[in-house]
Amino acid sequence: MSQSSDDVRKRIGRAWDKELLAEKPKRVRWWESPLIMEHVNRLTSGEPGQKEIGRGLAELVKRRVAGRVFQKGVSVGCGVGFKEMRFIRDGIVESFELFEFSEERIRKGREIARSLGVADSVNFRNEDAFEAIKESSVDFVHWNNSLHHMLDIDSALQWSRKVLKKGGLFYLDDFVGPSRFQWSDESLALATRIRSLLPEKYLRSPYNPKQFLDRIVERPDPREIAKSDPSEAAQSSLILECVRRYFPQAEITLCGGTVYHLTLTDVLFNLDEDNEYDRALLELLLLIDELTIKVSQYDNHYASALAWKD
């Protein structure tokens, strides 16, 4: 059930090495905004106050498992593994098999594990998880913003069910929007309309202060995306369909994203959440985003899911 050739795996690994090492401005993506993270966590868990990425779903897991400790978890495309280590430190999972193609992220992850005192509980592996684990042997399958990087979503979800022991938990917190970011016409129109109404100061480029971001939001070239990273959102639009196929009882929560992800990428750099006006503007935009979840014409970018294997 290998997802890719050795050559493709190396290209993916190099792309993520480069991404980790690249110098980037701060607060250009939604997961760098405390207010947006709190918003998404509230949608996921139903409770306010969590300003750490993914914390809402992690807190929901705590409530659902009611003190149970999972002996062995697996995570594919774990990055530096910090989110998985959080489950270990919270006493929810004893140990993780962590699969990652980026050697630089593995190196960084091992450093983090040592600093947190959990090095003996995580095993980083630069190999194909689908070939390495084939039998029912784990009781926690963890996907966090990595499933959308799989080249065959159906086989990845089929594998997730297969390796999960009876009574084990499937966990998903991921981008589930259009494959290769081919946004709907309606989403592009909304994003463009919002940007057209923003004062110019909010469109200053975070990469060059003398330049401004486009008010017209367009689809990227899917060929360029695949060239840069063959794994980027290759089949992301199939994720929820396949979750429902292999985990029909899954508890799925849609988290939107047309505004906070598509529209506000890079714009966020110019929004000061400590400024009363800017914060009120962002809160209004998040309300619009939440409303888009109810309208099928708009793309839903992010979702969470929990499911027990019966």
FENMO-V173708 format. One record per pair of residues at least 6 apart in sequence whose C-alpha atoms are under 8 Angstrom apart, sorted by the first residue. I is the first residue (numbers start at 0). J is the second residue. Records with the same first field share a line. If there is no record, write none. Layout:
I = J  J
This chain:
0 = 129  130  154
1 = 127  129  130
2 = 127  129  149  150  151
3 = 150
7 = 229
8 = 100
9 = 100
10 = 228  229
11 = 100  101  228  229  230
12 = 99  100  101  102
13 = 101
14 = 227  228
15 = 101  104
16 = 101  102  103  104
19 = 103  104
24 = 205  206
25 = 31  268
26 = 32  265  267  268
27 = 205  264  265  266  267  268
28 = 260  263  264  265  267
29 = 35  36  259  260  263  264  267
30 = 36  52
32 = 267
33 = 50  51
34 = 50  272
35 = 259  285
36 = 49  50  51  52  53
37 = 47  48  49  50  51
38 = 47  285
39 = 55  254
40 = 46  47  49  50  52  53  54  55  56
41 = 47  48  49  55
42 = 252  253  254
43 = 55  56  59  252  253  254  303
44 = 55  56  58  59
46 = 55
49 = 55
53 = 82  172
56 = 172  303
57 = 86
61 = 91
66 = 91
67 = 91
68 = 90  91  92  93
69 = 91  92  93  138  139  167
70 = 92  93  94  137  138
71 = 92  93  94  95  96  137  138  139
72 = 92  93  94  95  96  137  138  139  140  141
73 = 95  96  97  98  137  139  140  141
74 = 83  95  96  97  98  140  141  142
75 = 97  98  99  128  141  142  145  146
76 = 97  98  99  100  142  145  146
77 = 83  97  98  99  143  145
78 = 99  101  104  105  108
79 = 104  105  106  107  108  109  111
80 = 97  108
81 = 108  111  112
83 = 95  141
84 = 112  117  121
86 = 92
87 = 93  94  117  120
88 = 117
92 = 139
93 = 120
94 = 120  121
95 = 120  121  122
96 = 121  122  123  124
97 = 121  122  123  124
98 = 123  124  125  126  127  128
99 = 105  123  124  125  126
100 = 125  126
101 = 125
102 = 125
105 = 123  124  125
109 = 118  123
112 = 118  121
129 = 155  158
132 = 162
133 = 158  161  162
134 = 161  162
135 = 161  162  163  164
136 = 162  163  164
137 = 162  163  164  167
138 = 163  164  165  166  167  168
139 = 163  167  168  169  170
140 = 159  163  167  168  169  170
141 = 169  170  171
142 = 170  171  172  173
143 = 170  171  172  173
144 = 172  173  174
145 = 173
146 = 152  155  173  174  235  238
147 = 173  174  175  230  231  232  233  234  235  238
148 = 230  231  232  233  234  235
149 = 155  230  232  233  234
150 = 230  233  234
151 = 234
152 = 234  235  237  238  241
153 = 237  238  241
156 = 241  242  245
157 = 245
159 = 169
160 = 169  245  246  308
163 = 169  308
164 = 308
165 = 308  309
166 = 307  308  309
167 = 307  308
168 = 305  306  307  308
169 = 304  305  306  307  308
170 = 303  304  305  306
171 = 302  303  304  305
172 = 301  302  303  304
173 = 301  302  303
174 = 235  300  301  302
175 = 235  236  237  238  239  299  300  301  302
176 = 235  236  298  299  300  301
177 = 232  234  235  236  298  300
178 = 232  233  234  235  236
179 = 219  221  224  225  231  232  233  234  235
180 = 218  219  221  232
181 = 218  219  221
182 = 218  298
183 = 296  297  298
185 = 296  297
186 = 257  296  297  298
187 = 216  217  218
188 = 216
190 = 215  216  257  258  261  262
191 = 214  215  216  262
193 = 262
194 = 214  215  262
195 = 214  215
199 = 211
200 = 269
201 = 266  267  269  270
202 = 211  212  213  214  266  269
203 = 209  210  211  212  266  269
204 = 210  211  212  265  266
205 = 265  268  269
212 = 265  266
216 = 262
224 = 231
225 = 231  233
242 = 249
243 = 249
246 = 306  307  308
248 = 306  307
249 = 304  305  306  307
250 = 304  305  306
251 = 302  303  304  305
252 = 302  303  304
253 = 292  299  301  302  303
254 = 289  292  299  300  301  302  303
255 = 288  289  291  292  298  299  300  301  302
256 = 288  298  299  300  301
257 = 288  291  297  298  299  300
258 = 284  285  287  288
259 = 284  285  288
260 = 300
270 = 277  278  281
271 = 277  278
272 = 278
291 = 297  299
292 = 299
